[in-house]
């Protein structure tokens, strides 16, 4: 009933992908007793992603911050839009969601995205979509507004590819395929990844923050996105 109106609203606010997931199979506490999750995704500029094969750049750092700010705006607007229609909604902005010492959150945006059928989890423990690879940033709105949900994705589509595993400068990616029952520790060593990313950013860009992106750039699905954008620019 509300799907098309809500999708148009969120895309007009800047979203590139919007999907609806049924979260009722998850513990009610982590979803704030709300049955649905709306995944909002924004693509990373292809020209920025392309340069990441050689390591993090200042341009990527600025794009990372820009997209996080954009996502916060989108989920905030979406929350207000839903509440104005008499339903409950909680926008999972960067100020709302916090990480523990193991860099985990009670309800990862990636979980909502897979429940919405937007993508799967790659060997790098990032969401991968057919359209943009892992060159996206995502956020979530939890809600009880009645929507038709997508078909969940429960298995990886990475196959035998080891591009991200081989490219990881921290050697933090284990090369295992994800499925819906997998835990992040089965895929990567997050603290090892963060430490190396910080060191690389400090050395290359002069900023001490955990941003890398090499595994994003080498993903075949990301490369297809970059190639598609290059072709559109050429034409």
N, C-alpha and C positions, 0 to 999 in steps of 0.2 A: 504493500500500500504506500509506504513512505520511501521505498528504496530509490526510485528515480529522482524524486525531489531532493532527497538528502545527498545522493551522489552528485547531482548537478551543483548543489550548494557548496559542497566540499571541494569539488574540482574548480569552481569559480574562485574559491579562496586560495587555490594553489596546489591542490593534490593532483598527482598523476595517476594514482591507482586508489580505488576505494573498494573494500570488500567487507562482507558481513559474516561473522562466524558464530556458530552455536557453541557456547561455553558451558553448557549445563553438565557436561561430563566431568568438569573440573570442580575442585573443592569450592564451596560457596563463599568461603572467607576470602580467598585470593581474588575472586571476581566481584567482591563487594555485594554479594547476593543479587547480582544482575545477570541475566541469562545470555546477553549478546555482547560481542565485541566487534567494534568497527575498526578495521585496520586502514590506516591512511599512509600512503607511501609517496615520497617525492624523489625524483631521480637526481642523481649527481651529474652535473654537466659533463658531457662526454669528453670535452677537451681537457678538463681537469683530471678525469680518471686516467686518460691515456698516459699522462706523465708519471703515474704512480709506479709503473713497472721498475723504475730506477730508485724508488724509495719515496718517502713522504715529501711534500712540497708545501710552501707557504700558501699557495693558491688552494690546495686541498684543505688545509687548516681553516682558511677563511670560508670556503664553501661548506665545510663541516659545520661551522658555527652558524652560517646563514641558514642552512637547511634546518638545523635544530630550532632556531628562532621561528622559522616559517611553520614548522610542525606544531610548535606551541601555540601559534596563532590559529592554525587550522582547527586543532582539537578544542581550543577554547571557544571558537565560534560555533563549532559543531555542538558542543555541550549546551550553549545558550539556545541554539536553534531547536534542539530536542526538548529542552525544558520549557520553551515557549509554547510547545504543543502539548504540554501536560504530562510529559514522561520524565523519568529519572535519567541522568547522564553524568558521567565523571570523565573528564578529559585527562588522559595520562600524560601530562606535560613533563618536561625535564625537572620542574620544581616539585612535581607531585611524586614522581617515581624516584626512589633512592636505591643504591646498591649496598650490599653488605661487603665484608672483607674479602669474600671470594668473587666479587664482581657479579653477584646474582641478584635478581629481583623476584618477588613472589609470583608475578605473572609477566613473563617477558613478552614484549611486542611480537616477537617471532612466533610465539605459541599462538597468539590470536591470528596472525597472518596465515599460518598453516591451517588453522581451523576454518578460516575464510576461503581457503583454496587459492590464495594469492601466490604461494610459492612453497618451497621446501627448504630445509636447512642443509647447507653445503658442508663439505668436510672442514671448512674453515669456521663452522658454527655460526655463519651469517645466513640471513635469508637470501635465497636465490629465486629470481623470477625469470620467466621465459623472455619477457620484453627487455629487461634492463640488467639481467644477471644479478650480481650483488651490489651494483652501483646505485643503491637506493638508501634512503633513511626512512625509518618508519615510526609511527606512534599509534596510539589506541584511544578509542572512546568506549567506555563500558556503558551499557544502557539496557533499558527494558522496552524501548520502542519496538513494536512488532515489525520484523523485517524477514524477508526470505533469505536464508543463509546459503552460503556457497558450499560446494562439495569439499570436505576436508582432504588435505594431502597428507598421507601417512608414511610415504616412502621417499627416499632420495631419488633424484634423477641424474645424479652425478656419474653414475657408472664407474668405469675404471679410471677416470680422469684423476690425475694427481698434480695438476698445475699449481694449485694453491699450496699443497703440501710441500712440493719441491721449491717453491719460491719463498716460503716463509723464512725470513732472516733469523727468527728466534728458534726455528725448528720446533715450534709449539703445536703444529698441526699433525695429528696422528695418522691421517689418511683413511679413517674409517667412515663407512657409509652411515648416514643418519636414518633412523626410523622413529616413529612416534613414541616408542618406549625408551629411546636413547637419552642419556644425560649428557650435558655439555662436557663433562670430564672424559666421556668416551671419545670426544672429537678433538678437543684442544686442551692445552695447559694455559689458562687465561692469565695467570700471574706472570708466567714466562713471557707471554705475548706482550703484556703491558710494560714490563721492564725494558724489553728490547725496543718497543715503539718509542718510549720516552727517551731512551739513549739516542736513537736515530734522529728524532725530532730536534733534540738538543744539538746534535752534531751538524745536521744538515740545514736546519732552519733557525736554530738558536732559541727555540721555544721548548720548555720542558713540559710536554704534555703527551699523553698516550694516543697518538694518531699515526697510523702507518699507511695501510691501504694497498700494499703490494698484492695481497691475496685477492683483492677485489679486481685489480687491473688484469690479472692473468686468467681469470675465469673465462672459459669459452663463451658463455652466455653474455658476459660483459663485453667481450671483444666483438661479438655480433652486434650489440647495441652501438658500440663506437663506430663500427663499419657502416651501420645503417645511417647514423647521424652524419657521417662524412659524406656518404652518397647523396643525402638530402641537401647538404650544403653545396656540393659540387653541381647539383642540378639547378 
